[in-house]
């Protein structure tokens, strides 16, 4: 802290001295000397290099408006003076909300668990409660200041019980401002009686010590109290500007100067106190030395008249963070702080990107962007979940690897998907849900028509290729396609490609292999967007059964797309989107036909379908015309033809009457050219 800032601090302390409610009585000469000495001491302390090094970082704050289950929320804190942390409930926070005349229980990060109290003096009523503490059994003790009593409730907010009444006798109180507790006793800063009272936890009086004064062992408005593990009692003696330490019997031990209000001893016997005039939290060792401070940096973290401190106990849970909760009274909030380098609860967030078109299979990239600033917020576990069409959540992916926390997935079911990410580390869990994040549509289909056919050698077939757009899919106008078709074997050949009328006016090309062949590359461009949107006839293929027998599959191959890491069937819309259609392959069954034997040995060529007689083979010797020799071949092989040895019997049923007879021979004879 700079010299000018130290002077400002002292001046503000002096001004605050004159305006504080408890300071309206006049000061004695002795008191003025004491105050002056205290101010000089503070000046010397603040000028020591490094004495205000911030060893703690601001984490967050809350003001009472985050409603939990069954809570209304929306009621902000009003000058909260007291704060305490429950070690039994993993760090729930209890606040004496002074000007709202209530006590509020929060989860560790500000969600309201319950709230009790209205202004008054009856049951479940308070009048400016200021001090609050929680014991190791979960009982909460509240200094109900203007009702001059202590209230005890359980951690569910029930079992209401009060101790004390207005007065100066043992067990009576005047404006108690703070409470402390250990395994055995309840300690009360009986502020306007200028003393400390020790009570049993049932409220029965044990002892009291102190009286109004300025010498050691006396008090002027004690407002803060804490007890260490050795049952030493630390008292913030406010208008004497000092901390005094006593043993359990009330015997004075030592003191040091302090311009504080609330005081708390942590598990390591370090002393945290609120300097409400300088807007600081001071941290000292248990003799008042080794000062560090935090809370006065300009910005969102800056404290305003802090009054009390609560610290989460962590010795029983190694690796946890001792979060510090400050009653940031002037800001009407509770501020959360932690030692530098501590593990902090993570803050979940993620980005989403589609890496393929929306039709199935739809690929998405989920990129974790959860906060790692400061480093202590870094998650250690990630869990991705999805819900389709508002249905149940299912785990998509879990990992404990920072390097593998992002996830890429292909969705194969049509629907609208919500995604949530849950991140976790040693101090907490956070979840973010993004509803209706993306939709997956049914895939377009590339369909051959017909898609099943039986051919015999030499027979041709025209096959149309159609792009069918499913319901609910609203693509832009098609801009073009780039397709490679292939046959699975040489039984069938492609002999021609014919554009549909939709594409006649545009650039249309076939390349890749000489026709007839087993594959062909077809490309087209629609510059005017006139090809349409829905069921599109792309082109026709002409195929012929060439040789052999068995099934041949006609399909569409995936080809490389420039700038893409994989292969696709490249069909594009006018906005640059790539369709990912499902291909319904065509199956062509080729029926082999046995050649007829030559009289001199060997075989004639396979019968040729001439087409003079519909759907039959007439050129049985394969010489390119129907002649008398074809009739002879039929006569010599009638029995074999009738039993199907030379293909389907219908190929030779020239007269159209069932069976193979001499009338078929006469019909063939009449067809001789």
C-alpha positions as CSV (number, residue, x, y, z in Angstrom):
1,X,0.0,0.0,0.0
2,X,1.3,3.4,-0.9
3,X,1.9,6.1,1.7
4,X,-1.0,8.3,0.4
5,X,-3.3,5.4,0.6
6,X,-2.2,4.6,4.1
7,X,-2.9,8.2,5.1
8,X,-6.3,8.0,3.5
9,X,-7.0,4.8,5.3
10,X,-6.2,6.4,8.7
11,X,-8.3,9.5,7.9
12,X,-11.2,7.4,6.9
13,X,-10.8,5.4,10.1
14,X,-10.9,8.6,12.2
15,X,-14.0,9.8,10.3
16,X,-15.7,6.5,10.7
17,X,-14.9,6.7,14.4
18,X,-16.9,9.8,14.7
19,X,-20.0,8.5,12.8
20,X,-20.3,4.9,14.1
21,X,-23.5,4.3,16.1
22,X,-21.7,2.9,19.1
23,X,-19.3,5.8,19.2
24,X,-21.7,8.6,20.0
25,X,-20.5,8.9,23.6
26,X,-17.6,11.3,24.1
27,X,-14.0,10.1,24.3
28,X,-11.8,10.5,27.3
29,X,-8.3,11.9,27.0
30,X,-6.9,8.5,27.6
31,X,-9.0,7.2,24.7
32,X,-7.7,9.9,22.4
33,X,-4.1,9.0,23.1
34,X,-4.9,5.3,22.6
35,X,-6.6,6.1,19.2
36,X,-3.7,8.3,18.1
37,X,-1.2,5.5,19.0
38,X,-3.3,3.0,17.1
39,X,-3.3,5.2,14.1
40,X,0.5,5.6,14.2
41,X,0.8,1.8,14.5
42,X,-1.4,1.3,11.5
43,X,0.6,3.8,9.5
44,X,3.9,2.0,10.3
45,X,2.4,-1.4,9.4
46,X,1.0,-0.2,6.1
47,X,4.3,1.3,5.1
48,X,6.2,-2.0,5.5
49,X,6.9,-3.2,2.0
50,X,4.7,-6.2,0.9
51,X,2.3,-6.0,3.9
52,X,-0.7,-5.7,1.6
53,X,0.3,-8.5,-0.9
54,X,-3.0,-10.1,-2.0
55,X,-2.7,-13.8,-1.1
56,X,-6.3,-14.4,-2.0
57,X,-8.3,-14.2,-5.2
58,X,-11.9,-13.1,-5.8
59,X,-14.1,-16.0,-7.0
60,X,-17.7,-14.8,-7.1
61,X,-20.4,-13.2,-5.1
62,X,-24.1,-13.6,-4.5
63,X,-26.9,-11.4,-3.2
64,X,-29.8,-13.7,-2.3
65,X,-31.7,-13.6,-5.6
66,X,-30.8,-17.1,-6.9
67,X,-33.7,-19.2,-5.8
68,X,-33.4,-22.9,-4.9
69,X,-36.1,-25.5,-5.0
70,X,-39.2,-24.3,-3.4
71,X,-37.8,-20.8,-2.9
72,X,-39.2,-17.6,-4.3
73,X,-35.9,-15.8,-4.7
74,X,-35.7,-12.2,-5.8
75,X,-35.2,-10.8,-2.3
76,X,-31.7,-9.2,-2.3
77,X,-29.6,-9.0,0.8
78,X,-29.8,-5.8,2.7
79,X,-26.7,-4.9,4.8
80,X,-25.8,-8.4,5.8
81,X,-23.6,-8.3,8.9
82,X,-23.0,-11.9,9.7
83,X,-21.8,-15.0,7.7
84,X,-21.0,-18.6,8.8
85,X,-20.2,-21.8,7.0
86,X,-21.6,-25.3,7.9
87,X,-18.9,-28.0,7.9
88,X,-21.6,-30.7,8.0
89,X,-23.3,-29.8,4.7
90,X,-20.2,-29.5,2.6
91,X,-20.0,-25.7,3.1
92,X,-23.5,-24.3,3.0
93,X,-23.5,-20.7,4.0
94,X,-25.7,-19.0,6.6
95,X,-26.2,-15.2,6.5
96,X,-27.6,-12.8,9.1
97,X,-29.4,-10.5,6.6
98,X,-29.5,-7.6,9.0
99,X,-31.9,-5.0,7.4
100,X,-34.2,-7.7,6.1
101,X,-34.5,-9.1,9.7
102,X,-33.9,-12.7,8.5
103,X,-31.5,-15.5,8.3
104,X,-30.8,-17.1,4.9
105,X,-29.2,-20.5,4.1
106,X,-27.4,-20.7,0.8
107,X,-25.6,-23.5,-1.0
108,X,-21.8,-22.9,-1.3
109,X,-22.3,-20.7,-4.4
110,X,-25.3,-18.6,-3.6
111,X,-28.5,-20.5,-4.3
112,X,-31.1,-20.0,-1.6
113,X,-31.9,-23.1,0.4
114,X,-34.2,-21.5,2.9
115,X,-35.0,-18.2,4.5
116,X,-36.7,-17.5,7.8
117,X,-37.6,-14.3,9.6
118,X,-39.5,-11.1,9.6
119,X,-39.1,-8.0,11.7
120,X,-40.4,-8.5,15.2
121,X,-39.6,-10.1,18.6
122,X,-41.7,-13.3,18.4
123,X,-40.9,-16.8,17.2
124,X,-39.2,-16.9,13.8
125,X,-38.8,-13.1,14.0
126,X,-35.6,-11.0,14.2
127,X,-34.7,-7.4,14.7
128,X,-31.4,-6.5,13.0
129,X,-29.6,-9.8,13.5
130,X,-25.8,-9.3,13.2
131,X,-23.7,-12.3,14.4
132,X,-24.1,-15.9,13.3
133,X,-22.2,-19.1,13.8
134,X,-22.7,-22.9,13.2
135,X,-21.5,-25.6,15.5
136,X,-20.2,-29.0,14.6
137,X,-23.6,-30.5,15.1
138,X,-25.3,-28.2,12.7
139,X,-27.0,-25.9,15.2
140,X,-27.1,-22.2,14.1
141,X,-26.7,-19.5,16.7
142,X,-27.8,-15.9,15.8
143,X,-27.1,-12.7,17.7
144,X,-30.6,-11.2,17.4
145,X,-29.1,-7.8,18.2
146,X,-32.0,-5.4,18.7
147,X,-34.0,-8.1,20.4
148,X,-31.1,-8.5,22.9
149,X,-31.0,-12.3,22.7
150,X,-29.4,-15.3,21.0
151,X,-31.6,-17.5,18.8
152,X,-30.7,-21.2,18.1
153,X,-32.2,-23.1,15.2
154,X,-31.2,-26.3,13.5
155,X,-29.8,-26.5,9.9
156,X,-33.3,-27.1,8.5
157,X,-34.4,-23.7,10.0
158,X,-36.5,-25.3,12.7
159,X,-36.3,-26.1,16.5
160,X,-36.5,-22.4,17.4
161,X,-35.0,-21.5,20.9
162,X,-33.9,-18.2,22.4
163,X,-31.4,-17.3,25.2
164,X,-31.2,-14.0,27.0
165,X,-33.2,-10.9,27.5
166,X,-32.5,-7.2,27.8
167,X,-30.3,-6.3,30.8
168,X,-26.9,-6.4,32.4
169,X,-27.3,-9.3,34.7
170,X,-25.6,-12.7,34.0
171,X,-27.3,-14.2,30.9
172,X,-28.9,-10.9,30.0
173,X,-27.7,-8.9,27.1
174,X,-27.6,-5.5,25.4
175,X,-27.3,-5.5,21.6
176,X,-25.2,-8.6,21.3
177,X,-23.2,-8.2,18.1
178,X,-21.3,-11.4,17.5
179,X,-21.2,-15.1,18.5
180,X,-18.6,-17.9,18.4
181,X,-18.8,-21.5,19.3
182,X,-16.6,-24.5,20.0
183,X,-17.3,-28.1,21.0
184,X,-18.4,-27.0,24.5
185,X,-19.4,-23.4,24.8
186,X,-21.2,-20.5,23.1
187,X,-19.4,-17.2,23.3
188,X,-21.3,-13.9,23.0
189,X,-19.9,-10.4,22.4
190,X,-22.3,-8.6,24.6
191,X,-21.6,-5.3,22.9
192,X,-23.4,-2.6,24.8
193,X,-22.6,-4.3,28.1
194,X,-18.9,-4.1,27.1
195,X,-18.2,-7.7,28.1
196,X,-18.0,-11.3,26.9
197,X,-20.4,-13.9,28.1
198,X,-19.8,-17.7,27.9
199,X,-22.8,-19.9,27.9
200,X,-23.5,-23.6,27.7
201,X,-25.1,-24.5,24.4
202,X,-28.5,-24.8,26.2
203,X,-28.1,-21.1,27.0
204,X,-27.3,-21.5,30.7
205,X,-24.8,-18.9,32.0
206,X,-21.1,-20.1,32.6
207,X,-19.1,-16.9,33.2
208,X,-18.6,-13.4,32.0
209,X,-15.6,-11.1,31.8
210,X,-14.8,-7.5,30.9
211,X,-16.3,-4.1,31.5
212,X,-16.3,-0.7,29.9
213,X,-12.8,0.8,29.8
214,X,-9.6,1.2,27.8
215,X,-7.0,-0.7,29.8
216,X,-6.2,-4.3,29.0
217,X,-9.0,-6.7,29.8
218,X,-11.7,-4.0,29.4
219,X,-13.8,-3.2,26.3
220,X,-15.4,-0.5,24.4
221,X,-18.1,-2.1,22.2
222,X,-16.8,-5.5,21.4
223,X,-18.3,-6.5,18.0
224,X,-16.3,-9.6,16.9
225,X,-15.4,-12.8,18.6
226,X,-13.7,-16.1,17.7
227,X,-12.2,-19.1,19.5
228,X,-9.1,-21.1,18.5
229,X,-8.4,-24.8,18.9
230,X,-6.8,-24.1,22.3
231,X,-10.0,-22.3,23.6
232,X,-8.3,-18.9,23.4
233,X,-10.9,-16.2,22.9
234,X,-10.2,-13.4,20.4
235,X,-12.2,-10.2,20.8
236,X,-12.5,-7.4,18.3
237,X,-12.6,-4.5,20.8
238,X,-13.9,-2.0,18.2
239,X,-13.7,1.5,19.8
240,X,-10.4,0.6,21.5
241,X,-9.1,-0.2,18.0
242,X,-7.5,-3.5,19.1
243,X,-7.8,-7.2,19.3
244,X,-7.6,-8.7,22.7
245,X,-6.9,-12.4,23.5
246,X,-8.1,-14.2,26.6
247,X,-7.9,-17.7,27.9
248,X,-11.1,-19.7,28.6
249,X,-11.3,-18.2,32.1
250,X,-11.3,-14.7,30.8
251,X,-7.7,-13.9,31.8
252,X,-6.1,-11.4,29.5
253,X,-3.2,-12.7,27.4
254,X,-2.1,-10.1,24.8
255,X,-3.4,-7.6,22.3
256,X,-2.5,-5.7,19.2
257,X,-3.9,-2.7,17.3
258,X,-6.7,-3.3,14.8
259,X,-9.3,-1.2,13.0
260,X,-11.5,-4.2,12.5
261,X,-15.0,-5.4,13.0
262,X,-15.5,-9.2,12.5
263,X,-12.8,-11.7,13.4
264,X,-12.3,-15.4,12.7
265,X,-9.5,-17.9,13.5
266,X,-9.1,-20.5,10.8
267,X,-7.9,-24.1,11.2
268,X,-4.3,-23.1,10.9
269,X,-4.7,-20.5,13.6
270,X,-4.4,-17.6,11.2
271,X,-6.6,-14.6,12.1
272,X,-8.9,-13.1,9.5
273,X,-10.5,-9.8,10.3
274,X,-12.7,-7.3,8.5
275,X,-11.3,-3.8,8.2
276,X,-14.6,-2.1,7.4
277,X,-13.1,1.4,7.1
278,X,-10.4,0.5,4.6
279,X,-12.6,-2.1,2.8
280,X,-10.1,-4.9,3.4
281,X,-9.8,-8.4,4.9
282,X,-6.6,-8.6,6.9
283,X,-4.8,-11.9,7.6
284,X,-2.3,-12.1,10.5
285,X,-0.7,-14.8,12.5
286,X,-2.0,-15.4,16.0
287,X,0.1,-12.6,17.6
288,X,-1.0,-10.0,15.1
289,X,2.0,-10.1,12.9
290,X,2.7,-11.0,9.2
291,X,-0.1,-8.9,7.7
292,X,-1.5,-9.6,4.3
293,X,-4.7,-8.1,3.0
294,X,-7.1,-8.4,0.1
295,X,-10.4,-6.9,-1.1
296,X,-9.5,-3.3,-2.0
297,X,-8.6,-3.7,-5.7
298,X,-10.9,-1.6,-7.8
299,X,-13.5,-3.4,-9.8
300,X,-16.1,-6.1,-9.2
301,X,-14.2,-7.6,-6.3
302,X,-13.8,-4.4,-4.3
303,X,-15.3,-4.7,-0.8
304,X,-17.5,-2.1,0.8
305,X,-17.6,-2.0,4.6
306,X,-17.1,-5.7,5.2
307,X,-18.4,-6.8,8.6
308,X,-17.9,-10.6,9.0
309,X,-16.1,-13.7,7.7
310,X,-16.9,-17.3,7.3
311,X,-14.4,-20.0,6.2
312,X,-15.0,-23.5,4.9
313,X,-13.3,-26.0,7.1
314,X,-11.2,-28.4,5.0
315,X,-8.6,-30.2,7.3
316,X,-10.7,-33.3,7.3
317,X,-10.9,-33.3,3.5
318,X,-7.4,-33.0,2.0
319,X,-7.3,-31.3,-1.4
320,X,-10.4,-29.1,-0.8
321,X,-10.3,-25.4,-0.9
322,X,-10.9,-23.2,2.3
323,X,-13.3,-20.8,0.6
324,X,-13.7,-17.5,2.4
325,X,-17.1,-15.9,2.6
326,X,-17.2,-12.1,3.4
327,X,-20.3,-10.3,4.6
328,X,-19.7,-7.5,2.0
329,X,-22.2,-5.3,3.9
330,X,-22.0,-2.1,1.8
331,X,-22.3,-4.0,-1.4
332,X,-25.3,-6.0,0.0
333,X,-23.8,-9.3,-0.9
334,X,-21.6,-12.1,0.2
335,X,-18.2,-12.2,-1.6
336,X,-16.3,-15.5,-2.1
337,X,-12.5,-15.6,-2.0
338,X,-9.9,-18.3,-2.1
339,X,-6.2,-18.6,-1.5
340,X,-4.2,-18.1,-4.7
341,X,-3.7,-21.4,-6.6
342,X,-6.7,-23.0,-5.0
343,X,-9.0,-25.4,-6.9
344,X,-12.2,-23.5,-7.8
345,X,-15.5,-24.9,-9.0
346,X,-15.6,-25.1,-12.8
347,X,-17.8,-23.0,-15.0
348,X,-19.2,-25.1,-17.9
349,X,-19.5,-23.9,-21.4
350,X,-19.1,-25.3,-24.9
351,X,-19.3,-24.5,-28.6
352,X,-21.1,-26.5,-31.3
353,X,-20.4,-26.9,-35.0
354,X,-22.0,-29.1,-37.6
355,X,-19.3,-30.8,-39.7
356,X,-21.7,-32.4,-42.3
357,X,-25.0,-31.5,-43.8
358,X,-28.0,-31.9,-41.4
359,X,-29.3,-35.1,-43.0
360,X,-28.3,-38.4,-41.5
361,X,-25.7,-39.3,-40.7
362,X,-25.1,-35.8,-39.3
363,X,-21.7,-35.1,-37.9
364,X,-21.2,-32.6,-35.1
365,X,-18.2,-31.3,-33.2
366,X,-18.7,-30.5,-29.5
367,X,-15.9,-28.2,-28.2
368,X,-15.5,-27.7,-24.4
369,X,-14.9,-24.0,-23.6
370,X,-15.4,-24.3,-19.8
371,X,-13.5,-21.6,-17.9
372,X,-10.0,-22.4,-16.8
373,X,-9.3,-18.8,-15.6
374,X,-7.8,-18.8,-13.1
375,X,-6.1,-22.1,-13.5
376,X,-7.9,-23.5,-10.4
377,X,-11.2,-23.6,-12.3
378,X,-9.9,-26.3,-14.7
379,X,-12.3,-29.3,-14.8
380,X,-11.0,-32.8,-14.3
381,X,-14.0,-34.7,-15.7
382,X,-16.3,-34.0,-18.7
383,X,-19.6,-35.7,-19.4
384,X,-21.5,-35.0,-22.6
385,X,-25.2,-36.0,-22.8
386,X,-27.9,-35.7,-25.4
387,X,-31.7,-35.7,-25.5
388,X,-33.7,-36.3,-28.7
389,X,-37.1,-34.6,-29.2
390,X,-37.3,-33.8,-25.5
391,X,-36.8,-37.4,-24.4
392,X,-34.6,-38.8,-21.7
393,X,-31.0,-37.8,-21.4
394,X,-28.4,-40.3,-22.4
395,X,-24.6,-40.2,-21.9
396,X,-22.8,-39.6,-25.1
397,X,-19.3,-39.5,-23.9
398,X,-17.3,-39.2,-20.7
399,X,-13.6,-38.6,-20.1
400,X,-11.1,-37.5,-17.5
401,X,-8.5,-36.4,-20.1
402,X,-8.2,-32.7,-20.8
403,X,-6.7,-33.5,-24.3
404,X,-9.7,-35.7,-25.2
405,X,-12.5,-33.6,-23.7
406,X,-13.9,-32.5,-27.0
407,X,-16.0,-34.9,-29.0
408,X,-17.1,-35.6,-32.5
409,X,-20.1,-37.7,-33.2
410,X,-22.4,-38.8,-36.1
411,X,-26.1,-38.8,-35.3
412,X,-28.1,-41.4,-37.3
413,X,-31.6,-40.9,-35.9
414,X,-33.8,-38.1,-37.2
415,X,-34.9,-35.6,-34.6
416,X,-34.1,-32.3,-32.7
417,X,-31.3,-32.7,-30.2
418,X,-30.4,-30.9,-27.0
419,X,-26.9,-31.2,-25.5
420,X,-25.6,-30.7,-22.0
421,X,-22.1,-30.7,-20.6
422,X,-21.3,-31.4,-17.0
423,X,-17.8,-30.6,-15.8
424,X,-16.4,-31.5,-12.4
425,X,-13.3,-31.0,-10.3
426,X,-12.4,-31.4,-6.7
427,X,-14.4,-28.3,-5.6
428,X,-17.6,-28.7,-7.5
429,X,-19.7,-29.5,-10.5
430,X,-21.3,-27.3,-13.2
431,X,-23.7,-28.1,-16.0
432,X,-24.7,-26.1,-19.1
433,X,-27.7,-27.2,-21.2
434,X,-28.3,-25.9,-24.8
435,X,-31.8,-26.9,-25.8
436,X,-32.9,-27.7,-29.4
437,X,-29.3,-27.1,-30.5
438,X,-29.5,-28.8,-33.8
439,X,-31.8,-31.0,-35.9
440,X,-31.1,-34.1,-37.9
441,X,-33.2,-34.7,-41.1
442,X,-33.8,-37.8,-43.1
443,X,-31.2,-38.3,-45.8
444,X,-32.1,-37.9,-49.5
445,X,-32.1,-41.1,-51.5
446,X,-30.5,-41.8,-54.8
447,X,-32.8,-44.4,-56.4
448,X,-32.5,-46.4,-59.5
449,X,-35.7,-47.1,-61.4
450,X,-36.1,-50.0,-61.9
451,X,-33.8,-51.3,-59.1
452,X,-34.4,-55.0,-59.7
453,X,-34.3,-56.6,-63.2
454,X,-33.6,-59.9,-65.0
455,X,-31.7,-59.8,-68.3
456,X,-30.4,-62.3,-70.6
457,X,-27.2,-61.8,-72.6
458,X,-27.7,-59.2,-75.2
459,X,-30.8,-57.7,-73.6
460,X,-30.8,-53.9,-72.9
461,X,-32.4,-52.0,-70.1
462,X,-32.9,-48.3,-69.5
463,X,-32.4,-47.4,-65.8
464,X,-33.3,-43.9,-64.4
465,X,-31.5,-42.3,-61.6
466,X,-33.6,-40.1,-59.2
467,X,-32.8,-37.9,-56.2
468,X,-35.7,-38.2,-53.8
469,X,-35.9,-35.5,-51.1
470,X,-37.7,-36.7,-47.9
471,X,-40.5,-34.9,-46.2
472,X,-39.3,-32.2,-43.8
473,X,-36.1,-31.7,-45.8
474,X,-36.1,-28.2,-47.5
475,X,-33.0,-28.0,-49.6
476,X,-32.1,-25.1,-51.8
477,X,-32.3,-25.5,-55.6
478,X,-29.8,-28.1,-56.8
479,X,-26.8,-26.6,-58.4
480,X,-25.1,-29.7,-59.8
481,X,-23.8,-33.2,-59.2
482,X,-20.6,-35.1,-59.8
483,X,-21.3,-38.8,-59.7
484,X,-19.4,-42.0,-60.6
485,X,-21.4,-45.1,-61.3
486,X,-20.0,-48.5,-61.4
487,X,-21.0,-52.2,-62.0
488,X,-19.7,-54.9,-59.7
489,X,-18.6,-57.3,-62.5
490,X,-18.4,-57.6,-66.3
491,X,-21.6,-59.5,-66.8
492,X,-23.3,-56.1,-67.6
493,X,-22.0,-53.1,-69.5
494,X,-23.0,-49.5,-69.6
495,X,-23.6,-48.5,-73.2
496,X,-25.0,-45.0,-72.9
497,X,-25.9,-42.1,-70.5
498,X,-28.9,-39.9,-71.4
499,X,-29.6,-36.6,-69.6
500,X,-33.1,-36.1,-68.3
501,X,-35.1,-33.2,-69.7
502,X,-34.3,-31.1,-66.6
503,X,-30.7,-31.0,-67.5
504,X,-30.8,-30.8,-71.3
505,X,-30.2,-27.0,-71.2
506,X,-27.2,-27.2,-69.0
507,X,-23.7,-28.5,-69.0
508,X,-23.8,-32.2,-68.9
509,X,-20.8,-34.5,-69.4
510,X,-19.9,-38.2,-69.2
511,X,-16.3,-39.3,-69.0
512,X,-14.0,-41.6,-67.1
513,X,-14.2,-44.7,-69.4
514,X,-15.0,-45.6,-72.9
515,X,-18.5,-47.0,-73.4
516,X,-19.6,-49.7,-73.2
517,X,-17.8,-50.1,-69.9
518,X,-18.1,-51.0,-66.2
519,X,-18.1,-47.5,-64.9
520,X,-18.9,-44.0,-66.0
521,X,-18.4,-40.5,-64.5
522,X,-21.3,-38.1,-64.9
523,X,-21.4,-34.4,-64.1
524,X,-23.9,-31.6,-64.6
525,X,-24.2,-27.9,-63.7
526,X,-27.5,-26.0,-63.2
527,X,-26.5,-22.4,-63.4
528,X,-30.1,-21.1,-63.3
529,X,-31.6,-23.1,-60.5
530,X,-34.3,-24.6,-62.7
531,X,-33.7,-28.2,-61.9
532,X,-36.0,-28.0,-58.9
533,X,-36.0,-29.1,-55.2
534,X,-38.0,-32.2,-54.7
535,X,-37.9,-35.5,-56.6
536,X,-35.4,-34.9,-59.4
537,X,-34.7,-37.1,-62.4
538,X,-31.0,-36.8,-62.9
539,X,-30.3,-39.0,-66.0
540,X,-30.9,-42.4,-67.6
541,X,-28.4,-45.2,-68.1
542,X,-28.6,-47.8,-70.8
543,X,-27.1,-51.2,-69.8
544,X,-26.8,-54.5,-71.6
545,X,-26.3,-58.0,-70.3
546,X,-23.0,-58.8,-71.8
547,X,-21.8,-62.3,-70.7
548,X,-21.8,-64.9,-67.9
549,X,-24.6,-65.2,-65.4
550,X,-25.5,-64.2,-61.9
551,X,-26.1,-60.8,-60.1
552,X,-24.5,-57.5,-60.9
553,X,-24.8,-54.5,-58.6
554,X,-25.1,-51.0,-60.0
555,X,-24.1,-48.5,-57.4
556,X,-22.6,-45.0,-57.0
557,X,-19.1,-44.5,-55.7
558,X,-18.0,-41.9,-53.2
559,X,-15.5,-39.4,-54.7
560,X,-13.2,-36.9,-53.2
561,X,-14.5,-33.4,-52.6
562,X,-12.0,-30.6,-52.8
563,X,-11.1,-29.1,-49.4
564,X,-12.7,-32.1,-47.6
565,X,-10.8,-34.7,-45.7
566,X,-13.1,-37.6,-46.8
567,X,-15.0,-38.9,-49.8
568,X,-18.7,-38.1,-50.5
569,X,-21.3,-38.5,-53.1
570,X,-21.0,-35.0,-54.5
571,X,-24.5,-33.4,-55.0
572,X,-24.6,-29.7,-54.1
573,X,-27.3,-27.2,-53.5
574,X,-27.1,-23.6,-54.6
575,X,-25.9,-22.4,-51.1
576,X,-22.9,-24.7,-51.2
577,X,-24.3,-27.4,-49.0
578,X,-23.4,-31.0,-49.8
579,X,-26.2,-33.7,-49.8
580,X,-25.3,-37.0,-48.2
581,X,-27.8,-39.3,-49.9
582,X,-28.4,-42.9,-49.2
583,X,-27.9,-45.0,-52.3
584,X,-30.5,-47.6,-53.2
585,X,-28.4,-49.9,-55.4
586,X,-29.8,-51.6,-58.5
587,X,-29.4,-55.4,-58.9
588,X,-29.3,-56.9,-62.4
589,X,-29.7,-60.6,-62.7
590,X,-28.1,-62.0,-65.8
591,X,-29.3,-65.4,-67.0
592,X,-26.7,-67.1,-69.0
593,X,-27.8,-68.9,-72.3
594,X,-26.0,-72.0,-73.5
595,X,-24.8,-71.9,-77.0
596,X,-26.0,-74.6,-79.4
597,X,-23.6,-77.4,-80.7
598,X,-22.3,-77.3,-84.2
599,X,-22.7,-80.5,-86.2
600,X,-19.0,-80.5,-86.9
601,X,-18.1,-80.0,-83.2
602,X,-17.9,-77.0,-80.9
603,X,-20.7,-74.5,-80.2
604,X,-22.5,-71.8,-82.2
605,X,-22.4,-68.4,-80.6
606,X,-25.0,-67.7,-77.9
607,X,-28.5,-67.1,-79.3
608,X,-29.1,-63.5,-80.3
609,X,-32.3,-61.7,-79.5
610,X,-33.4,-60.2,-82.8
611,X,-36.7,-58.8,-81.6
612,X,-38.8,-59.8,-84.7
613,X,-40.8,-62.1,-82.5
614,X,-41.2,-60.2,-79.2
615,X,-39.0,-61.2,-76.2
616,X,-37.5,-64.3,-78.0
617,X,-34.2,-65.5,-79.4
618,X,-34.4,-66.2,-83.2
619,X,-30.8,-65.9,-84.5
620,X,-29.7,-69.2,-83.0
621,X,-26.5,-69.5,-85.0
622,X,-25.5,-65.9,-84.3
623,X,-24.9,-65.0,-87.9
624,X,-26.9,-61.8,-87.7
625,X,-30.1,-63.0,-89.5
626,X,-32.9,-65.5,-89.3
627,X,-32.2,-68.3,-91.7
628,X,-33.1,-72.0,-92.4
629,X,-30.2,-73.0,-90.3
630,X,-31.8,-71.4,-87.2
631,X,-34.9,-73.6,-87.8
632,X,-32.7,-76.7,-88.1
633,X,-30.9,-75.9,-84.8
634,X,-34.3,-75.4,-83.1
635,X,-35.5,-78.9,-84.4
636,X,-32.3,-80.6,-83.3
637,X,-32.4,-79.1,-79.8
638,X,-36.1,-79.1,-79.1
639,X,-35.8,-81.4,-76.1
640,X,-33.0,-79.4,-74.5
641,X,-34.8,-76.1,-75.2
642,X,-38.0,-77.5,-73.6
643,X,-36.1,-78.5,-70.4
644,X,-34.5,-75.0,-70.1
645,X,-30.9,-75.9,-71.0
646,X,-30.7,-72.9,-73.3
647,X,-32.3,-70.3,-71.1
648,X,-35.9,-69.5,-70.2
649,X,-38.3,-71.6,-72.2
650,X,-40.2,-68.4,-73.0
651,X,-37.3,-67.2,-75.1
652,X,-38.2,-69.9,-77.7
653,X,-42.0,-69.8,-77.4
654,X,-42.5,-68.2,-80.7
655,X,-46.2,-68.9,-81.1
656,X,-47.0,-67.6,-77.7
657,X,-48.7,-70.8,-76.7
658,X,-47.5,-72.7,-73.6
659,X,-44.7,-75.3,-74.1
660,X,-42.2,-76.0,-76.9
661,X,-43.9,-77.6,-79.9
662,X,-43.4,-78.1,-83.7
663,X,-45.8,-75.1,-84.1
664,X,-43.0,-72.9,-82.6
665,X,-40.7,-74.3,-85.3
666,X,-43.3,-73.4,-88.0
667,X,-43.6,-69.9,-86.5
668,X,-39.8,-69.5,-86.6
669,X,-39.7,-70.8,-90.2
670,X,-42.2,-68.2,-91.3
671,X,-39.9,-65.5,-89.9
672,X,-37.0,-66.4,-92.2
673,X,-35.6,-63.3,-93.8
